[in-house]
């Protein structure tokens, strides 16, 4: 049975107010523990080209990566290039992406985005943040995902709901706005590690530091987290191995304590 720690989150808020946690030092500690737990983080959306990742990321809003990975194979078989998707009818695209939710807006967004790529960039995904966010349906998070994961360009850190939650719980930021959280994170993580650091925060939040029932007992960050709600189980190496299995299996496997 887990031993709960009382009033953990108020304590975390107090720690942040008093400046007890140094974000730069905390970022180094987080990296030291998450790097062996998630040694080779990769985005869970399936893609073969930067354009495919761009379309998949637009579709992933208010949906799950598993759902998007079920939809995109058919989408890209029917319309394998930006030019083909731009020329597709709205009704046909809606039918294919219907299960992703908000399908009318998403169908319009991916068609218009593809059209903009053809008309402005010769059908290629641009390589700068400034050009990316001018595309229909693309904001900073989507741009960071594509630039970092498909093109290897460290333009920033993609802050999704998981990365935002984990960053606040770890006192890496006090902000709530994703753009401000991103700025705080970029200030404390090395630029050449922005993409992998963002992925580790996202995956850690998706599978261990979850919104409703964070698995604090098995968390490799337990001892350095001001928001922890349970005492750690086993050694640090035990918990590193635990998270490695959980993340690699996408949450399908959870080793016995």
C-alpha positions in Angstrom: 0.0 0.0 0.0 1.3 3.5 -0.9 2.1 5.8 2.0 0.6 9.1 1.2 2.3 12.4 2.0 -0.1 15.0 3.4 -0.4 18.5 1.9 2.2 17.9 -0.7 0.9 20.3 -3.3 0.5 23.2 -0.9 4.0 22.6 0.2 5.1 22.7 -3.5 3.4 26.0 -3.9 5.1 27.3 -0.8 8.4 26.1 -2.0 8.0 28.0 -5.3 6.9 31.2 -3.5 9.9 31.1 -1.2 12.3 30.3 -4.1 13.5 27.1 -2.4 13.7 25.3 -5.7 16.3 26.7 -8.1 14.9 26.0 -11.6 18.3 25.7 -13.3 19.6 23.2 -10.7 16.3 21.4 -10.8 16.5 21.0 -14.5 19.9 19.4 -14.3 18.6 16.9 -11.6 15.5 16.1 -13.7 17.7 15.4 -16.7 20.1 13.2 -14.7 17.2 11.0 -13.7 15.0 11.0 -16.7 17.8 10.4 -19.2 18.4 6.9 -18.1 14.7 6.3 -17.6 13.8 7.4 -21.1 17.1 7.1 -22.9 15.9 7.4 -26.5 12.6 9.4 -26.4 10.7 9.6 -29.6 7.4 11.1 -30.5 4.5 8.5 -30.5 2.9 9.8 -33.7 3.9 7.7 -36.7 5.4 9.5 -39.7 7.8 9.1 -42.5 8.2 12.7 -43.7 8.1 16.2 -42.1 4.8 16.8 -43.9 3.3 13.7 -42.5 4.3 14.6 -38.9 2.9 18.1 -39.5 -0.5 16.7 -40.6 -0.6 14.2 -37.8 0.2 16.8 -35.2 -2.6 19.1 -36.4 -5.0 16.1 -36.2 -3.8 15.1 -32.7 -5.4 18.1 -31.0 -8.1 16.8 -28.5 -7.3 13.3 -29.6 -4.9 10.5 -28.8 -1.7 9.5 -30.7 -3.1 5.9 -30.9 -6.2 7.2 -32.7 -4.2 9.4 -35.1 -1.9 6.5 -35.9 -5.0 4.5 -36.9 -6.2 7.3 -39.2 -3.1 8.6 -40.9 -2.2 5.4 -42.9 -5.4 5.7 -44.9 -5.1 9.4 -45.1 -1.6 9.3 -46.6 -2.5 6.4 -48.9 -5.3 8.4 -50.5 -3.4 11.7 -50.6 0.3 11.0 -50.4 1.6 14.5 -51.0 0.7 18.1 -49.9 -0.5 18.8 -53.4 -2.8 15.8 -53.4 -4.3 16.7 -50.0 -4.7 20.3 -51.0 -6.8 19.3 -54.0 -9.0 16.8 -52.1 -12.6 17.6 -51.4 -13.5 18.8 -47.9 -16.2 16.1 -47.7 -13.8 13.2 -48.5 -11.2 14.4 -46.0 -13.8 14.8 -43.3 -14.9 11.2 -43.8 -11.4 9.9 -43.3 -10.5 12.0 -40.2 -14.0 11.9 -38.6 -12.9 9.6 -35.7 -10.3 12.2 -34.5 -12.9 14.6 -33.3 -13.6 18.2 -34.5 -13.2 16.6 -37.9 -14.6 19.5 -40.0 -12.2 22.0 -38.6 -9.3 19.5 -38.8 -10.1 18.5 -42.4 -10.1 22.2 -43.4 -6.9 22.9 -41.5 -4.9 20.1 -43.0 -6.1 20.9 -46.5 -5.4 24.6 -46.2 -2.0 23.9 -44.6 -1.1 21.6 -47.4 -2.2 24.2 -49.9 0.0 26.9 -48.2 3.0 24.5 -48.4 2.5 24.1 -52.1 1.9 27.8 -52.9 4.5 29.3 -50.6 7.2 26.6 -50.1 7.2 24.4 -53.1 5.5 21.6 -51.1 8.2 21.5 -48.5 7.9 22.0 -44.8 9.7 25.3 -43.9 12.6 25.2 -41.5 12.0 28.3 -39.4 9.6 29.0 -36.6 8.5 32.2 -38.2 7.5 30.5 -41.4 5.9 27.5 -39.6 3.5 29.6 -37.5 2.3 31.4 -40.6 0.8 28.1 -41.9 -2.9 27.5 -41.3 -3.6 25.4 -38.2 0.0 25.7 -36.9 0.9 27.3 -33.6 4.2 27.2 -31.6 3.6 23.7 -30.1 3.0 22.1 -33.5 5.9 24.0 -35.0 8.2 22.8 -32.3 7.1 19.2 -32.6 7.8 19.2 -36.4 11.0 21.2 -36.4 12.5 19.3 -33.5 11.3 15.7 -34.3 11.3 15.7 -38.1 14.0 18.2 -39.0 16.3 18.2 -36.0 16.0 22.0 -35.5 16.1 23.2 -31.9 13.7 26.2 -32.2 12.1 25.7 -28.8 10.4 23.1 -26.6 7.0 21.7 -27.4 4.8 22.2 -24.3 1.7 20.0 -24.3 -0.6 19.4 -21.3 1.7 16.8 -19.9 4.9 18.8 -20.1 3.1 21.8 -18.6 1.7 19.8 -15.7 5.1 18.1 -14.9 7.0 21.4 -15.2 4.8 23.0 -12.6 4.8 20.1 -10.3 8.6 20.0 -10.4 8.8 23.8 -9.8 10.6 24.3 -13.1 8.1 27.1 -13.8 5.3 29.0 -12.0 3.6 30.0 -15.3 0.4 28.5 -16.7 0.5 29.9 -20.2 2.3 27.4 -22.5 4.4 30.1 -24.2 5.6 31.4 -20.9 6.3 27.8 -19.7 8.3 27.2 -22.8 10.4 30.3 -22.2 11.1 29.2 -18.7 12.1 25.7 -19.8 14.3 26.9 -22.6 16.1 29.0 -20.1 17.1 26.1 -17.9 17.6 23.2 -20.4 20.6 23.2 -22.8 19.5 24.2 -26.3 21.0 21.1 -27.9 18.7 19.1 -25.6 15.4 21.0 -26.1 13.7 18.4 -28.2 14.6 15.4 -26.1 14.0 17.2 -22.8 10.5 18.2 -24.0 9.8 14.6 -25.1 10.9 13.2 -21.7 8.7 15.7 -19.8 5.7 14.7 -22.1 6.3 11.0 -21.8 6.9 11.2 -18.1 3.6 13.1 -17.7 1.7 10.7 -19.9 2.7 7.5 -18.2 4.0 8.3 -14.7 3.2 11.8 -13.5 -0.4 11.6 -14.7 -3.1 14.2 -14.0 -5.4 12.4 -11.6 -3.3 9.6 -10.0 0.4 10.3 -10.4 2.5 7.2 -9.7 4.8 9.0 -7.2 5.9 5.8 -5.4 7.5 4.5 -8.6 8.7 7.9 -9.9 12.5 8.3 -10.4 12.0 12.0 -9.6 10.4 11.4 -6.3 13.1 12.7 -4.0 13.6 16.0 -5.9 9.9 16.7 -6.5 8.2 19.2 -4.2 4.7 17.9 -5.3 5.3 14.2 -4.4 2.4 12.5 -2.8 4.0 9.2 -1.7 7.2 7.9 -0.4 9.5 6.2 -3.0 9.4 2.4 -3.5 12.8 0.7 -3.8 16.0 2.3 -5.0 16.4 5.0 -7.6 17.6 2.4 -10.1 14.5 0.3 -9.5 12.3 3.3 -10.3 14.4 4.2 -13.4 14.0 0.6 -14.7 10.2 0.8 -13.9 9.7 4.0 -15.9 11.8 2.6 -18.8 9.5 -0.4 -19.1 6.3 1.7 -18.7 7.3 4.3 -21.3 8.7 1.7 -23.8 5.4 -0.3 -23.6 3.3 2.9 -23.8 1.8 2.2 -20.4 0.8 -1.4 -21.2 3.3 -2.9 -18.9 3.9 -2.0 -15.2 6.4 -4.2 -13.4 5.6 -5.5 -9.9 7.2 -3.5 -7.1 
